[in-house]
Amino acid sequence: MPPDKSIVHVIDDDEAVRQALAFQLGSAGIDVRTYESAVAFLQVAPTVRTGCIITDMRMPELSGIDLLRRLRELKHLVPVIVITAHGDIPLAVEAMRLGAMDFLEKPFEDEVLLASVRSALDKGDRDQKRQAERNTIEGRLAALSNRERDVLKGLVAGHANKQIAYDLGISPRTIENYRANLMIKMQAASLSDLVRMALIAGILDSDADASSAS
């Protein structure tokens, strides 16, 4: 079990707010870590892979918006909830555009906070599992030869063995051998499983990007 699982990272320059949020979440059995600034959180951000983040909108040095931009640059996938005052609603909408999952307008009820946090934690767990699966698939793809990868692209495009053989200038029997090797190396239980893994790894997306660029 990851050490950061179900931890909520609370970022606010107001100590009273940090303590209040930590108490509310702690009372619900949720582990909390607090930070007095976005700068302090960014120092540990690379080690935070699960859980969720709650950040105030207006803070010295780095604002909530600045933090979201930095997290995007870092490709940080942990869900973010923004706490905002009534006058900050346009900023909160901008935060959503930058990737925030939710924003809570002060003052908010304990139940609203808990519902948002639990939703963010669930999303974070799902995202982590998807990323772990993608990493596994990409590791298997890296072990394929160039020719095996060509055959895989043909299969994902929906081409029959004969068509792939014609496109690659080799025999259908050879394509069958490559296909059998693909199933073993990718640990695919069926052709649909093989296609699903290729789609998760973005095989079609990367091909489409390459086509549009040429």
C-alpha positions as CSV (number, residue, x, y, z in Angstrom):
1,M,0.0,0.0,0.0
2,P,1.5,3.4,-1.0
3,P,2.6,5.5,1.9
4,D,0.6,8.5,0.7
5,K,-2.7,6.6,0.2
6,S,-5.7,8.6,1.4
7,I,-3.6,11.5,2.7
8,V,-5.0,15.0,2.2
9,H,-2.4,17.7,1.7
10,V,-3.8,21.0,3.1
11,I,-2.1,24.2,1.9
12,D,-3.1,27.5,3.5
13,D,-1.1,30.4,5.0
14,D,-3.7,30.8,7.7
15,E,-2.7,28.5,10.6
16,A,-6.3,28.6,12.1
17,V,-7.7,27.3,8.7
18,R,-5.1,24.6,8.5
19,Q,-5.9,23.4,12.0
20,A,-9.6,23.5,11.4
21,L,-9.4,21.5,8.2
22,A,-7.0,19.0,9.8
23,F,-9.4,18.5,12.7
24,Q,-12.5,18.1,10.4
25,L,-10.8,15.6,8.2
26,G,-9.1,13.8,11.0
27,S,-12.4,13.4,12.8
28,A,-13.6,11.5,9.7
29,G,-10.6,9.2,9.8
30,I,-8.7,10.8,7.0
31,D,-5.0,11.4,7.4
32,V,-3.8,15.0,6.8
33,R,-0.6,16.9,6.2
34,T,-0.5,20.6,6.4
35,Y,1.7,23.2,4.7
36,E,1.9,27.0,5.3
37,S,2.6,27.8,1.7
38,A,2.5,26.5,-1.9
39,V,6.3,26.8,-1.9
40,A,6.5,24.4,1.1
41,F,4.3,21.9,-0.6
42,L,6.2,22.0,-3.9
43,Q,9.3,20.9,-2.0
44,V,7.7,17.5,-1.3
45,A,5.3,17.4,-4.4
46,P,7.5,14.9,-6.3
47,T,7.0,12.4,-3.6
48,V,3.2,12.8,-3.5
49,R,1.6,10.3,-5.8
50,T,-1.8,9.6,-4.2
51,G,-4.4,11.3,-2.0
52,C,-5.5,14.8,-2.8
53,I,-4.6,18.5,-2.3
54,I,-6.7,21.2,-0.7
55,T,-5.3,24.7,-1.4
56,D,-6.4,28.2,-0.6
57,M,-6.7,30.6,-3.6
58,R,-5.0,33.7,-2.2
59,M,-1.6,33.1,-0.6
60,P,1.7,35.0,-0.5
61,E,4.6,34.0,-2.8
62,L,2.5,31.5,-4.9
63,S,-1.3,31.7,-5.2
64,G,-3.5,28.7,-5.7
65,I,-3.6,29.5,-9.5
66,D,0.2,29.6,-9.5
67,L,0.4,26.3,-7.7
68,L,-1.9,24.7,-10.3
69,R,0.3,25.9,-13.1
70,R,3.4,24.5,-11.4
71,L,1.7,21.2,-10.8
72,R,0.7,21.0,-14.5
73,E,4.3,21.7,-15.5
74,L,5.3,18.9,-13.2
75,K,2.6,16.6,-14.7
76,H,1.3,16.1,-11.2
77,L,-1.9,14.1,-11.3
78,V,-3.1,14.3,-7.7
79,P,-6.6,15.8,-7.6
80,V,-6.8,19.4,-6.3
81,I,-9.6,21.1,-4.4
82,V,-9.5,24.9,-4.3
83,I,-10.9,26.9,-1.3
84,T,-12.1,30.3,-2.4
85,A,-13.9,33.4,-1.1
86,H,-17.0,34.7,-2.8
87,G,-15.1,37.4,-4.7
88,D,-12.7,34.8,-6.1
89,I,-15.3,32.8,-8.1
90,P,-13.8,33.9,-11.5
91,L,-10.4,32.7,-10.3
92,A,-12.0,29.5,-9.1
93,V,-13.4,28.9,-12.6
94,E,-9.9,29.6,-14.0
95,A,-8.5,27.0,-11.5
96,M,-10.9,24.4,-12.9
97,R,-9.6,25.2,-16.4
98,L,-6.1,24.6,-15.0
99,G,-7.1,21.1,-13.7
100,A,-8.6,21.7,-10.3
101,M,-11.3,19.0,-9.6
102,D,-13.5,21.2,-7.4
103,F,-13.7,24.5,-5.6
104,L,-15.4,25.2,-2.2
105,E,-16.7,28.6,-1.5
106,K,-16.2,29.9,2.1
107,P,-17.9,29.3,4.4
108,F,-18.7,25.6,3.6
109,E,-20.3,22.9,5.6
110,D,-18.3,19.9,7.0
111,E,-20.4,17.5,4.9
112,V,-19.6,19.5,1.7
113,L,-15.9,19.3,2.5
114,L,-16.0,15.6,3.2
115,A,-18.0,14.8,0.1
116,S,-15.5,16.7,-2.1
117,V,-12.5,15.1,-0.4
118,R,-13.8,11.6,-0.7
119,S,-14.7,12.1,-4.3
120,A,-11.1,13.4,-4.9
121,L,-9.6,10.5,-3.1
122,D,-11.6,8.0,-5.1
123,K,-10.6,9.7,-8.3
124,G,-6.9,9.7,-7.3
125,D,-7.0,6.0,-6.6
126,R,-8.6,5.3,-10.0
127,D,-6.0,7.5,-11.7
128,Q,-3.2,5.8,-9.9
129,K,-4.4,2.4,-11.0
130,R,-4.8,3.5,-14.6
131,Q,-1.3,5.0,-14.6
132,A,0.2,1.8,-13.1
133,E,-1.5,-0.3,-15.8
134,R,-0.3,2.1,-18.5
135,N,3.3,1.9,-17.1
136,T,3.1,-1.9,-17.2
137,I,1.8,-1.9,-20.8
138,E,4.5,0.5,-21.9
139,G,7.1,-1.7,-20.4
140,R,5.9,-4.6,-22.5
141,L,5.7,-2.5,-25.6
142,A,9.3,-1.5,-25.1
143,A,10.3,-5.2,-25.4
144,L,8.8,-5.5,-28.9
145,S,10.9,-5.5,-32.0
146,N,10.2,-2.8,-34.7
147,R,8.5,-5.4,-36.9
148,E,6.3,-6.7,-34.0
149,R,5.3,-3.1,-33.3
150,D,4.4,-2.6,-37.0
151,V,2.2,-5.7,-36.9
152,L,0.6,-4.5,-33.7
153,K,-0.3,-1.1,-35.3
154,G,-1.9,-3.0,-38.2
155,L,-4.0,-5.1,-35.8
156,V,-5.1,-2.0,-33.8
157,A,-6.1,-0.4,-37.1
158,G,-8.4,-3.3,-37.7
159,H,-6.5,-4.8,-40.6
160,A,-6.6,-8.5,-41.4
161,N,-3.4,-10.6,-41.5
162,K,-3.4,-10.6,-45.3
163,Q,-3.6,-6.8,-45.4
164,I,-0.8,-6.3,-42.8
165,A,1.3,-8.8,-44.8
166,Y,0.7,-6.9,-48.0
167,D,1.5,-3.5,-46.3
168,L,4.7,-4.8,-44.8
169,G,5.8,-6.9,-47.8
170,I,6.0,-10.2,-45.9
171,S,4.0,-13.4,-46.0
172,P,0.7,-14.0,-44.1
173,R,2.3,-16.9,-42.3
174,T,5.1,-14.6,-41.0
175,I,2.4,-12.2,-39.8
176,E,0.8,-15.1,-37.9
177,N,4.1,-15.8,-36.2
178,Y,4.6,-12.2,-35.2
179,R,1.0,-12.1,-34.0
180,A,1.6,-15.1,-31.8
181,N,4.8,-13.5,-30.4
182,L,2.9,-10.3,-29.7
183,M,0.2,-12.1,-27.7
184,I,3.0,-13.7,-25.5
185,K,5.1,-10.6,-25.0
186,M,2.1,-8.4,-24.3
187,Q,0.6,-11.1,-22.1
188,A,-2.7,-10.6,-23.9
189,A,-5.5,-13.2,-23.4
190,S,-7.2,-12.3,-26.7
191,L,-7.0,-10.0,-29.7
192,S,-9.4,-7.6,-28.0
193,D,-7.2,-7.5,-24.9
194,L,-4.2,-6.7,-27.1
195,V,-6.1,-3.9,-28.8
196,R,-7.3,-2.5,-25.5
197,M,-3.7,-2.4,-24.2
198,A,-2.5,-0.7,-27.3
199,L,-5.2,1.9,-27.0
200,I,-4.3,2.5,-23.3
201,A,-0.7,3.1,-24.3
202,G,-1.8,5.6,-27.0
203,I,-0.7,3.6,-30.1
204,L,-3.4,5.1,-32.3
205,D,-3.0,8.6,-30.8
206,S,0.7,8.7,-31.5
207,D,0.1,7.4,-35.1
208,A,-2.5,10.1,-35.6
209,D,-0.2,12.8,-34.3
210,A,2.6,11.6,-36.6
211,S,0.3,11.5,-39.6
212,S,-1.0,15.1,-39.0
213,A,2.6,16.3,-38.6
214,S,3.8,14.8,-41.9
